[in-house]
Amino acid sequence: MGRRLLLVAQGVAVGLVVLLFALLLWKLVDDEGGDLARAAANGERPAAPEFTLERLDEDGELSLSALRGKAVVLNFWASWCVPCKEEAPVLEELWQENRERGLVVVGLDAKDFRRDARDFVRRFGLTFPIVYDGPGDTIPDWGVTGFPETFVIDRDGRVVEAFVGAVNSDEDRGRLRAAVERALDS
């Protein structure tokens, strides 16, 4: 009887682990991001939440409201994020191609160490503005569910489109460029 009870308990434990793994996998695959990402996906243009954060690339602070009148690509990332490494050159290229047209790419490093973030910026040769939110206090307002997430914001401070996950495939790059055009035309 004792052996049978042990086998049942082990079976239940394995079943729970499998269930938890399945829920995690479902969450990763099915995740559409937070409320801002869903609203943008539904064609709405929700207001972008304000922030003022320490600059990592130079002295001072940067407020999102200070960029009003410009289109903004806001990328949430962290140095330990593998897809962020794949995406960094895409964002730098977008910045270089469109900065004269009124686009600002802003990297928002969160849940990270300053030194690691600065090393990441140097390693990938990022020249766009980088802000630092070590504890991740901005994440709840934006509904960020993982890294990377990217928000395209129009000149009026409204979210045009959101990208959950890396923007590194040809299809994603095309969507990002189209969203940037819409933001610039606003």
Secondary structure, DSSP 8 states (H G I E B T S, - for coil): -HHHHHHHHHHHHHHHHHHHHHHHHHHHHH---SHHHHHHHTT---B----EEEESSSSSEEEGGGGTTSEEEEEEE-TT-HHHHHHHHHHHHHHHHHGGGTEEEEEEEESS-HHHHHHHHHHTT--S-EEEETT-TTHHHHT--SS-EEEEE-TTSBEEEEEES---SHHHHHHHHHHHHHHHH-
